[in-house]
Amino acid sequence: MAHQFTSTQLSRVPAEITSPQGKLVYVYLEATDGATVADLHHTLAMSKLSVLSVLESLSSEEVVERTGTEYVAAA
């Protein structure tokens, strides 16, 4: 499923996100108001294992939250 970008201006990436993949996933989640692992895998051309690893890291830093089957940038 393709997402439409809804934000006209993105917030700054939190300082605790230091990896390029982490920044990419975070910006995508913020711009699309959330995405599934499959969405991230297909759109960002990352392996599912990499996506899950990045999401686990971002979740532990409390900058990403899981809502059902989707992940969203934490408010």
Secondary structure, 3 states (H helix, E strand, C coil): CCCCCCCCCCCCCCCCCCCHHHHHHHHHHHHHCCECHHHHHHHHCCCHHHHHHHHHHHHHCCCEEEECCEEEECC
